[in-house]
């Protein structure tokens, strides 16, 4: 018996349109939604400003803030906090759906933080950028009428201030097949290096909540050193090589390091949404996922309060950097940049050529500069190998050595940093970050002097 399939207009329309027509149609739809949100925001924004006028206009400097993702939001807020430290800044934050909803609370003691609340419903990148545009329009209008107020432009004022590179950073654009000028983060590096401003910190109420819940299940949690592990997997859904290259390898590759930490007196906890099942039977591992605490708050606690963080080149790393707390950055596939704290241990993934030969870091920077700058390695027949369990264990041991040695490097480590930075140039962010590869990246036989 023949069955009748329900009519699906979206599927029928999709089959009738070419790929180019689909792109044009999608762009038209997005433009319409953006403009509709903008027009509605023009109505609701004055009401928001009026309701919050006492808090917003207590300072002369006004910074409407909207940046995607946890990492970009964190570094952007910390950069602003340090750059205008002591000058009184009001940040009007349009929340981004990919960012931690409590992140702004870490900057309460540094800047006046006001969250833009909207009646327009579910957050999305498209709608929120329209809300930000409407907010900025009204703030600029007020600034023109009342000259005591100054509206700051994040990308034009904050990111281009106190640069170390004179805005010369370049990155390879895989779509256009050319190099392009990239966002200049080097001013932020300067502020961190010179200890300007005050780092973000966990609010007292957050700390009290987390402490009470954690000590209920583990009374001596705060009496022992703690390592937080996060293995990034979200980049796998995209296609950009600079995103994919920053994913962690298999969780099992981190198991020997977790076991070693447990044997050596550390508690190990995890954060993020990866599957930590292989760790759950390891002595010293604590599963804190069932606590009566908002997971977003717990995430901030685990990042901010750990003795050591083991993760990848992603947003959580930048919170640790802002606090100048040590990280082991494992499975790092992006040779153009890493973290902003120069003492971090950066364990790079290994590039492999078409013949199966592993390419050294020195060869990558000398002979494959375009790959270093972000070009897809497949264009030149190269692939990325995740770090092995042995490499990850060695890098974690190196991090523990630095903690026990009060962040003092051995002469061999100091020389490795100088040799590595000599391979870079001012267009590469790693030059300004001052980072050093893990010693196991440079010598496969290296033994950490524990």
C-alpha positions, 0 to 999 in steps of 0.5 A, a space after each residue: 500500500 502506498 503511503 502519502 508523505 506530508 508536504 514539506 515546503 522547506 524541503 521542496 523550496 530547497 530542492 528548487 533553489 540553487 546554492 547561490 539562491 539559498 545564500 541570497 535568500 538566507 541573507 535577505 531573511 537575516 537582514 530582515 530579522 536584524 532590521 526588525 529587531 533593531 527597530 523594536 530595540 529603538 523603542 525599548 532601549 530608552 526605557 532600559 536607559 531610563 530605568 537604569 540611569 542612576 547606575 549607567 550615568 554615574 561614570 563619564 565613560 560608557 562602553 556598550 559591550 557585545 562580543 561572542 563567546 566566553 573567551 572573547 568576552 573575558 579578554 575584552 572585559 579584562 582589557 577594558 578593565 585594565 585600560 581604564 582602571 581608576 577612571 570610572 567606566 560603565 559597561 552596558 553588556 548585551 549578553 551573548 548566548 555562547 558566553 557564561 551568563 555570570 561572567 560579568 560578575 567577576 568584574 564588579 569591583 573593577 567596573 560598573 556592570 549593567 546587563 542589557 535586559 530585553 523583552 525580545 525573547 531568546 538570545 541569538 547572535 543576530 538579534 543581539 547585535 541589533 540590540 547592541 546597535 540600538 544601544 550604541 545609537 542612543 548612547 552616542 546621541 546622549 553623548 552628543 547632547 551632554 558632552 561630559 559623557 564619552 562613548 567608547 568603541 571597543 574595536 576602534 578604541 580598546 583593541 587599538 590602544 597601547 599596542 606592542 605590534 603597531 597593529 601589524 598582526 596578520 592571519 591567513 584567510 582560508 576563504 580569500 586565500 590571502 593574508 589579512 590584518 587581524 585583531 590586535 591583542 598585543 595591548 592587552 599583553 602589555 597591560 598584563 605584563 605591566 600588572 596594570 589594573 586589577 584581575 577579575 575575581 569570584 564574587 563573595 556570594 559565588 565563593 560562599 555558595 560553591 565552598 559550602 556545597 563542595 565541602 559538604 561532599 569533600 570537607 578537605 577540598 580546599 586543603 589540597 592542591 586541585 587541578 581542573 581538566 577541560 577537554 575541548 570538543 565543540 570545535 568539531 562542529 565547524 569547518 575552520 581549521 583554526 577552530 578544529 586545530 584547537 580541539 582536544 584529542 581522545 579523553 583517554 590520552 589524558 588518563 595517565 596524567 590524571 592518574 599521576 596527579 591523583 598519586 601525587 596528592 592532587 584532587 582532579 576535577 573537570 569542567 565543560 561538557 566533555 565525557 569524563 567517564 574514563 577518569 571516574 574510577 581514578 583515586 583523587 578524581 572528584 565528580 562535582 557535577 551533582 552539586 546544588 549550584 548553577 553549573 555556570 557558576 561552578 564552571 567559573 569556580 573550577 577555573 578560577 580556584 584551581 592550582 593548575 588548569 589543563 585544557 586547550 587553546 580556548 576561552 577558559 584558558 583566558 580566565 586563568 591568564 587574566 588571573 596569572 594562574 598557571 595552565 598546561 595548554 595541551 593539544 595546541 594545534 594553532 601555532 600563531 597564538 596561545 595564551 596570554 600568560 607567558 609562563 604557561 606550558 604550551 604542548 603543541 600538536 604534531 604536524 605530519 607530512 604526506 610521507 608520515 614524517 613528523 615535522 619539527 616546530 623549527 621546520 614549521 616556523 621556517 618552512 611553513 609560515 603560511 600554515 603557522 599563520 592559519 592556512 589549512 595544512 591540508 593545502 600542503 599535505 600536512 595533517 595534525 596528530 593529537 598529543 600522546 598520553 606520554 606527551 600530555 603526562 610530561 607537560 602536566 609534570 612540567 606544570 607541577 614542577 613550575 608550581 612547586 618551584 614558584 614559577 621559576 624555570 630551569 636555565 634549559 627552559 629559559 633557553 628554550 623560550 629564547 630559541 623558540 621566540 627567535 623563530 617568530 616575527 612581529 606579525 605572529 601573536 606568539 612573538 608578543 605572548 612570549 610563550 614557550 613550548 613544552 620541553 617534550 615538544 623540543 626533546 622527545 626524551 626530556 625528563 621533568 626534574 621533579 
